[in-house]
Amino acid sequence: MLPLLPPGALPNGYLRLAPDLVVEVVSPSDTASELQSKVCTWLDAGCRLVWVVYPGTRSVTVHRSREDVRVLGEADVLDGSPVFDGFSAEVRDLFR
């Protein structure tokens, strides 16, 4: 797990931090193995929430850990917990 942002002034150069949320929008050239590798890399680095958005199927796969994975369809509600408590959006609204 990577460290949190240090207090005080930002250090010079590249920060070795993982974001709390990553959103990956799948393109036609992406392969399943590439996507899985990216998701695992982010989670292993300490990211707490990864959304993989599939425009072709109008769905979102939510990864909160390697074990906690949910596939959401257009009728489902996407929420931002535990990163953005209080955020929610209907999946169908992402594709309008």
Contact map, one row per residue, 1 for C-alpha under 8 A:
111000000000000000000000000000000000000000011100000000000000000000000000000000000000000000000000
111100000000000111000000000000000000000000001100000000000000000000000000000000000000000000000000
111110000000000110000000000000000000000000000000000000000000000000000000000000000000000000000000
011111000000000010000000000000000000000000000000000000000000000000000000000000000000000000000000
001111100000000010000000000000000000000000000000000000000000000000000000000000000000000000000000
000111111100000000000000000000000000000000000000000000000000000000000000000000000000000000000000
000011111100000000000000000000000000000000000000000000000000000000000000000000000000000000000000
000001111100000000000000000000000000000000000000000000000000000000000000000000000000000000000000
000001111110000000000000000000000000000000000000000000000000000000000000000000000000000000000000
000001111111000000000000000000000000000000000000000000000000000000000000000000000000000000000000
000000001111101000000000000000000000000000000000000000000000000000000000000000000000000000000000
000000000111110000000000000000000000000000000000000000000000000000000000000000000000000000000000
000000000011111000000000000000000000000000000000000000000000000000000000000000000000000000000000
000000000001111100000000000000000000000000000000000000000000000000000000000000000000000000000000
000000000010111110000000000000000000000000000000000000000000000000000000000000000000000000000000
011000000000011111000000000000000000000000000000000000000000000000000000000000000000000000000000
011110000000001111100000000000000000000000000000000000000000000000000000000000000000000000000000
010000000000000111110000000000000000000001001110000000000000000000000000000000000000000000000000
000000000000000011111100000000000000000000000111000000000000000000000000000000000000000000000000
000000000000000001111100000000000000000000000111100000000000000000000000000000000010000000000000
000000000000000000111110000000000000000000000011111000000000000000000000000000000010000000000000
000000000000000000111111000000000000000001000010111000000000000000000000000000000000000000000000
000000000000000000001111100000000000000000000000011110000000000000000000000000000000000000000000
000000000000000000000111110000000000000000000000011110000000000000000000000000000000000000000000
000000000000000000000011111000000000000000000000000111100000000000000000000000000000000000000000
000000000000000000000001111101000000000000000000000111100000000000000000000000000000000000000000
000000000000000000000000111111000000000000000000000001000000000000000000000000000000000000000000
000000000000000000000000011111000000000000000000000000000000000000000000000000000000000000000000
000000000000000000000000001111100000000000000000000000000000000000000000000000000000000000000000
000000000000000000000000011111110110000000000000000000000000000000000000000000000000000000000000
000000000000000000000000000011111110000000000000000000000000000000000000000000000000000000000000
000000000000000000000000000001111111000000000000000000000000000000000000000000000000000000000000
000000000000000000000000000000111111100000000000000000000000000000000000000000000000000000000000
000000000000000000000000000001111111110000000000000000000000000000000000000000000000000000000000
000000000000000000000000000001111111111000000000000000000000000000000000000000000000000000000000
000000000000000000000000000000011111111100000000000000000000000000000000000000000000000000000000
000000000000000000000000000000001111111110000000000000000000000000000000000000000000000000000000
000000000000000000000000000000000111111111000000000000000000000000000000000000000000000000000000
000000000000000000000000000000000011111111100000010000000000001000000000000000000000000000000000
000000000000000000000000000000000001111111110000000000000000000001000000000000000000000000000000
000000000000000000000000000000000000111111111000000000000000000000000000000000000000000000000000
000000000000000001000100000000000000011111111110010000000000000000000000000000000000000000000000
000000000000000000000000000000000000001111111111110000000000000111000000000000000000000000000000
100000000000000000000000000000000000000111111110000000000000000000000000000000000000000000000000
110000000000000001000000000000000000000011111110000000000000000000000000000000000000000000000000
110000000000000001110000000000000000000001111111000000000000000000000000000000000000000000000000
000000000000000001111100000000000000000001111111110000000000000000000000000000000000000000000000
000000000000000000111000000000000000000000100111110000000000000110000000000000000110000000000000
000000000000000000011100000000000000000000100011111000000000011110000000000000010110000000000000
000000000000000000001111000000000000001001100011111100000000011100000000000000000000000000000000
000000000000000000001111000000000000000000000000111110000001111000000000000000000000000000000000
000000000000000000000011110000000000000000000000011111000001110000000000000000000000000000000000
000000000000000000000011110000000000000000000000001111100111100000000000000000000000000000000000
000000000000000000000000111000000000000000000000000111111111000000000000000000000000000000000000
000000000000000000000000110000000000000000000000000011111110000000000000000000000000000000000010
000000000000000000000000000000000000000000000000000001111110000000000000000000000000000000000000
000000000000000000000000000000000000000000000000000001111110000000000000000000000000000000000000
000000000000000000000000000000000000000000000000000011111111000000000000110000000000000000110010
000000000000000000000000000000000000000000000000000011111111100000000011110000000000000000100000
000000000000000000000000000000000000000000000000001111000111110000000011100000000000000000100000
000000000000000000000000000000000000000000000000001110000011111000001111000000000000000000000000
000000000000000000000000000000000000000000000000111100000001111100001111000000000000000000000000
000000000000000000000000000000000000001000000000111000000000111111011100000000000000000000000000
000000000000000000000000000000000000000000100001110000000000011111111000000000000000000000000000
000000000000000000000000000000000000000000100001100000000000001111111000000000000000000000000000
000000000000000000000000000000000000000100100000000000000000001111111000000000000000000000000000
000000000000000000000000000000000000000000000000000000000000000111111000000000000000000000000000
000000000000000000000000000000000000000000000000000000000000001111111100000000000000000000000000
000000000000000000000000000000000000000000000000000000000000111111111110000000000000000000000000
000000000000000000000000000000000000000000000000000000000000111000011111000000000000000000000000
000000000000000000000000000000000000000000000000000000000011110000001111100000000000000000000000
000000000000000000000000000000000000000000000000000000000011110000000111111111000000000000100000
000000000000000000000000000000000000000000000000000000000111000000000011111100000000000000110000
000000000000000000000000000000000000000000000000000000000110000000000001111100000000000001110000
000000000000000000000000000000000000000000000000000000000000000000000001111110000000000001110000
000000000000000000000000000000000000000000000000000000000000000000000001111111000000000001110000
000000000000000000000000000000000000000000000000000000000000000000000001001111100000000111100000
000000000000000000000000000000000000000000000000000000000000000000000001000111110000000111100000
000000000000000000000000000000000000000000000000000000000000000000000000000011111001111110000000
000000000000000000000000000000000000000000000000100000000000000000000000000001111111111100000000
000000000000000000000000000000000000000000000000000000000000000000000000000000111111111000000000
000000000000000000000000000000000000000000000001100000000000000000000000000000011111100000000000
000000000000000000011000000000000000000000000001100000000000000000000000000000011111100000000000
000000000000000000000000000000000000000000000000000000000000000000000000000000111111111000000000
000000000000000000000000000000000000000000000000000000000000000000000000000000111111111000000000
000000000000000000000000000000000000000000000000000000000000000000000000000000111001111100000000
000000000000000000000000000000000000000000000000000000000000000000000000000000111001111110000000
000000000000000000000000000000000000000000000000000000000000000000000000000011110000011111000000
000000000000000000000000000000000000000000000000000000000000000000000000000011100000001111101100
000000000000000000000000000000000000000000000000000000000000000000000000011111000000000111111100
000000000000000000000000000000000000000000000000000000000111000000000001111111000000000011111110
000000000000000000000000000000000000000000000000000000000100000000000000111100000000000001111111
000000000000000000000000000000000000000000000000000000000000000000000000000000000000000011111111
000000000000000000000000000000000000000000000000000000000000000000000000000000000000000011111111
000000000000000000000000000000000000000000000000000000100100000000000000000000000000000000111111
000000000000000000000000000000000000000000000000000000000000000000000000000000000000000000011111
